[in-house]
């Protein structure tokens, strides 16, 4: 008998031999590097991934864009990234490819999306009318700067001249000009005309790497740059389109300047250094004046801001916030926060300020007493897993390096944090009765916690060697099926006082990435990096079915009617499998670049979500095998995704520590609620 074609399968998938499925959107690969020597071609760079996506959406079969509903996250490692808008109501900060604008009064979020890689710097004009953001990209490719209209929340100009990265931005006092500074591989200083979005002049910033640029407060034709062992005052000659440098004479002082602060009268410039002190420079004579404080601060001065009375607020890499008197240049007050301070955002009256740290914490600090109050917090490293309690969409939990956090889905506030120092949580799940959170850790232990207090309920020691990498709980709350780093699959019986191993099954030869249990608890399926997925009979504790493919399987899900399985992995494909005979029914190209690492399926099985190294969230129609919507926002690989039990939103997490909440398109919500046959 002839072998059946791969697109034929059981009734659960529509048979369409004479009607080929619509191809999924293939986003273009990055263009080849091109010369960036002429200023006249500044606006002729390659279009962003988002722009190309919008262009492709004109076709009738193309995908819609998933609407970003909210984000939980703050990229605290970006210098001076936390900005309080002059309206005193909006907090602006970057998160991945997105610029987030959070209204502090109404507690709403809006987003500026246009970058195709991580936002590396951000600044707001003195009046607050304009906002500029710069990104970093890959070696040899241009890095875009976007000027945004704050009121209309839209892009005005896209400036393309710097290569690889943009490290610093500064508006002039009347918002006529924008100064931009390229990264280490570019190291060029460019002045742009904001009105027309064209480059006026540019020059190499220095013989060594420059890190920061700042316009004077009272003139549009002078600016300062600082970097490795240099501080330069620039005169901007508009008539001749030249930037004329004057090197500051620092004498024997050798410092790497990372941030600049100019006083209200443009008399002095204060340069924060990696050494842990501040250099005072006289701008008129371009001469070194003094260093302060006498005792160096740990891990360098990372950010500075000027108070109305002339005092200086500084933040350091070890989490210290200090106040330096303007007369004697000595420390008068100081306090400590968690994580290196990277941003200080002062209110208009100077009585309070926001402080952002490298550990993604945002503090509200009183200027007079320097008492810090934690306002927002989130993950600052890779998130490994996300899950909802059974049938409850109001909260969800995420696990990362060292901690598990439970979040309120509507307010986006952290409800609970469970920390295990120096350990990484690989996987987690809620028990079906909601009475415990079960988690697998890198020390090989399974830990269960109470979901309200975070108190440790029990520990299964030595559950797996080198780490517990996958977990699933049974519907009767009596068993846990776990997978390990070395390929073991083990069944644990959970009693009131005891936890015992029911079975240990060793057939995988590599890490177990994902485990799912059937609704009747009769079978479990495990996906491994050795290229196999095994269906286990939990009654006889033996293998009942095995699926093989030349890929590293990363994720697996049952269709709700349990007649089929969905798998994905390093081969960038999404495969449909028959659970009766283990045959592949359909194989879809799920990604154009990079592996797919996560799958999540809707309640009815009508749609599923995929994500991976392509950094795109894709919503697929299960029967048609067609991508229906795409979400752009992550700047790193997507590690996990989950569809809320009420089917109204999707939660995705990435290696950059961002949690993004996407609205499920209204036209698909009813299908996701349909009864499963």
MOJO-V909923 format. One record per backbone hydrogen bond with DSSP energy under -1.0 kcal/mol. NH is the residue of the N-H (numbers start at 1). CO is the residue of the C=O. E is the energy in kcal/mol with one decimal. If there is no record, write none. Layout:
BEGIN
NH|CO|E ; NH|CO|E
END
This chain:
BEGIN
8|5|-1.5 ; 13|10|-1.9 ; 42|39|-1.6 ; 44|41|-1.8 ; 52|48|-2.3 ; 53|49|-1.9 ; 54|50|-2.4 ; 55|51|-2.0 ; 56|52|-2.1 ; 57|53|-1.5 ; 58|55|-1.1 ; 59|56|-1.7 ; 62|59|-1.4 ; 64|628|-2.4 ; 66|630|-2.8 ; 69|661|-2.4 ; 70|661|-1.7 ; 72|659|-3.1 ; 75|94|-1.7 ; 76|74|-1.8 ; 78|75|-1.3 ; 80|342|-2.6 ; 81|78|-1.1 ; 83|92|-2.7 ; 85|90|-2.9 ; 88|85|-2.7 ; 91|102|-2.9 ; 92|83|-3.1 ; 93|100|-2.2 ; 95|98|-3.1 ; 97|633|-1.6 ; 98|95|-1.8 ; 99|112|-2.1 ; 100|93|-3.0 ; 101|110|-2.8 ; 102|91|-2.9 ; 103|108|-2.7 ; 104|89|-3.5 ; 107|103|-1.3 ; 110|101|-2.2 ; 112|99|-2.4 ; 119|96|-2.7 ; 120|134|-2.6 ; 121|134|-1.7 ; 123|132|-2.3 ; 125|130|-2.3 ; 131|148|-1.8 ; 132|123|-2.7 ; 133|146|-2.1 ; 134|121|-2.4 ; 135|144|-1.6 ; 136|118|-2.1 ; 137|164|-4.0 ; 141|138|-2.2 ; 143|162|-2.7 ; 145|159|-2.3 ; 146|133|-2.7 ; 147|157|-2.6 ; 148|131|-3.8 ; 149|154|-3.1 ; 150|129|-2.1 ; 153|149|-1.3 ; 154|149|-1.1 ; 156|147|-3.3 ; 157|147|-1.4 ; 159|145|-3.5 ; 160|42|-1.2 ; 164|141|-3.1 ; 165|163|-2.8 ; 166|135|-1.2 ; 167|181|-2.5 ; 168|181|-1.2 ; 170|179|-1.9 ; 172|177|-2.3 ; 175|172|-1.5 ; 178|192|-1.9 ; 179|170|-3.1 ; 180|190|-2.7 ; 181|168|-2.2 ; 182|188|-2.3 ; 183|165|-2.1 ; 186|183|-1.1 ; 187|183|-3.0 ; 189|203|-3.3 ; 190|180|-2.4 ; 191|201|-2.6 ; 192|178|-2.8 ; 193|198|-3.0 ; 194|176|-2.4 ; 197|193|-1.8 ; 200|191|-2.8 ; 201|191|-1.3 ; 203|189|-2.2 ; 205|187|-2.6 ; 211|226|-2.9 ; 212|226|-1.9 ; 214|224|-2.4 ; 216|222|-2.2 ; 223|234|-2.0 ; 224|214|-2.7 ; 225|232|-2.5 ; 226|212|-1.9 ; 227|230|-2.1 ; 228|209|-2.9 ; 229|255|-1.9 ; 232|225|-2.6 ; 233|246|-2.8 ; 234|223|-3.6 ; 235|244|-2.6 ; 236|221|-2.7 ; 237|242|-2.8 ; 238|236|-1.0 ; 242|237|-2.2 ; 244|235|-2.7 ; 246|233|-2.1 ; 248|231|-2.7 ; 249|286|-2.1 ; 253|250|-1.9 ; 257|227|-2.7 ; 258|272|-2.6 ; 259|272|-1.2 ; 261|270|-1.5 ; 263|268|-2.1 ; 266|263|-1.6 ; 269|281|-2.5 ; 270|261|-3.6 ; 271|279|-2.6 ; 272|259|-2.1 ; 273|277|-1.7 ; 274|256|-1.8 ; 278|292|-3.6 ; 279|271|-2.3 ; 280|290|-3.4 ; 281|269|-2.7 ; 282|287|-2.7 ; 283|267|-2.1 ; 286|282|-1.3 ; 287|282|-1.2 ; 288|249|-1.7 ; 289|280|-3.0 ; 290|280|-1.2 ; 292|278|-2.0 ; 297|276|-2.4 ; 300|297|-1.2 ; 301|273|-2.8 ; 302|315|-2.2 ; 303|315|-1.4 ; 305|313|-2.1 ; 307|311|-2.9 ; 310|307|-1.9 ; 312|324|-2.5 ; 313|305|-2.9 ; 314|322|-2.7 ; 315|303|-2.6 ; 316|320|-1.9 ; 317|300|-1.8 ; 319|316|-1.4 ; 321|335|-3.0 ; 322|314|-2.3 ; 323|333|-2.7 ; 324|312|-3.2 ; 325|330|-2.4 ; 329|325|-1.1 ; 332|323|-3.1 ; 333|323|-1.0 ; 335|321|-2.3 ; 337|319|-2.8 ; 341|316|-2.4 ; 342|356|-2.8 ; 343|356|-1.7 ; 345|354|-2.9 ; 347|352|-2.4 ; 353|365|-2.0 ; 354|345|-2.9 ; 355|363|-2.4 ; 356|343|-1.9 ; 357|361|-2.0 ; 358|340|-2.5 ; 360|357|-1.5 ; 362|376|-2.8 ; 363|355|-2.9 ; 364|373|-2.9 ; 365|353|-2.9 ; 366|371|-1.8 ; 367|351|-2.8 ; 370|366|-2.0 ; 373|364|-1.9 ; 375|362|-2.9 ; 376|362|-1.8 ; 383|654|-1.4 ; 384|399|-2.5 ; 385|399|-1.1 ; 387|397|-2.1 ; 392|389|-1.7 ; 396|407|-1.6 ; 397|387|-2.7 ; 398|405|-2.7 ; 399|385|-1.9 ; 400|403|-2.7 ; 402|423|-1.8 ; 404|418|-2.6 ; 405|398|-2.8 ; 406|416|-2.5 ; 407|396|-3.2 ; 408|413|-2.6 ; 409|394|-3.2 ; 412|408|-1.9 ; 415|406|-3.2 ; 416|406|-1.5 ; 418|404|-3.2 ; 420|402|-2.6 ; 423|420|-1.4 ; 425|400|-1.8 ; 426|440|-1.9 ; 427|440|-1.2 ; 429|438|-2.3 ; 431|436|-2.4 ; 434|431|-2.2 ; 437|449|-2.7 ; 438|429|-2.9 ; 439|447|-2.5 ; 440|427|-2.6 ; 441|445|-1.9 ; 442|424|-1.8 ; 444|441|-1.6 ; 446|460|-1.9 ; 447|439|-2.3 ; 448|458|-2.5 ; 449|437|-2.4 ; 450|455|-2.5 ; 454|450|-1.8 ; 457|448|-3.4 ; 458|448|-1.1 ; 460|446|-2.9 ; 463|444|-1.8 ; 464|444|-1.5 ; 468|441|-2.2 ; 469|483|-1.7 ; 470|483|-1.5 ; 472|481|-1.5 ; 474|479|-2.2 ; 477|474|-1.3 ; 480|492|-2.1 ; 481|472|-2.8 ; 482|490|-2.8 ; 483|470|-2.4 ; 484|488|-1.9 ; 485|467|-1.7 ; 487|484|-1.2 ; 489|505|-2.6 ; 490|482|-2.6 ; 491|503|-2.5 ; 492|480|-3.0 ; 493|500|-3.5 ; 494|478|-3.0 ; 495|498|-3.2 ; 500|493|-2.1 ; 502|491|-3.4 ; 503|491|-1.4 ; 505|489|-3.3 ; 512|484|-2.0 ; 513|527|-2.4 ; 514|527|-1.4 ; 516|525|-2.3 ; 518|523|-2.6 ; 521|518|-1.6 ; 524|536|-2.0 ; 525|516|-2.9 ; 526|534|-2.3 ; 527|514|-2.7 ; 528|532|-1.8 ; 529|511|-2.4 ; 531|528|-1.0 ; 533|547|-2.3 ; 534|526|-1.9 ; 535|545|-2.8 ; 536|524|-4.0 ; 537|542|-3.1 ; 538|522|-2.2 ; 541|537|-1.8 ; 544|535|-3.0 ; 545|535|-1.4 ; 547|533|-3.2 ; 549|531|-2.2 ; 551|549|-2.1 ; 553|528|-1.3 ; 554|568|-2.6 ; 555|568|-1.5 ; 557|566|-2.1 ; 559|564|-2.4 ; 562|559|-2.9 ; 565|577|-2.2 ; 566|557|-2.8 ; 567|575|-2.2 ; 568|555|-1.7 ; 570|552|-1.3 ; 572|569|-1.4 ; 574|588|-2.3 ; 575|567|-2.3 ; 576|586|-3.1 ; 577|565|-2.6 ; 578|583|-2.5 ; 579|563|-2.1 ; 582|578|-1.9 ; 585|576|-2.9 ; 586|576|-1.0 ; 588|574|-3.0 ; 590|572|-1.8 ; 590|588|-1.0 ; 591|572|-1.3 ; 596|569|-2.0 ; 597|611|-1.8 ; 598|611|-1.7 ; 600|609|-1.8 ; 602|607|-2.7 ; 608|620|-1.7 ; 609|600|-3.3 ; 610|618|-2.2 ; 611|598|-1.4 ; 613|595|-2.5 ; 615|612|-1.7 ; 617|631|-2.3 ; 618|610|-2.4 ; 619|629|-2.7 ; 620|608|-3.3 ; 621|626|-2.6 ; 622|606|-2.8 ; 625|621|-2.0 ; 628|619|-3.2 ; 629|619|-1.4 ; 630|64|-2.5 ; 631|617|-2.9 ; 638|612|-2.4 ; 639|653|-2.0 ; 640|653|-1.3 ; 642|651|-2.3 ; 644|649|-2.5 ; 647|644|-2.5 ; 650|662|-2.8 ; 651|642|-3.0 ; 652|660|-2.5 ; 653|640|-2.3 ; 654|658|-1.3 ; 655|637|-2.1 ; 657|654|-1.5 ; 659|72|-2.2 ; 660|652|-2.8 ; 661|70|-3.1 ; 662|650|-3.2 ; 663|67|-2.7 ; 664|648|-2.3 ; 668|665|-2.4 ; 672|668|-1.8 ; 674|671|-1.1
END
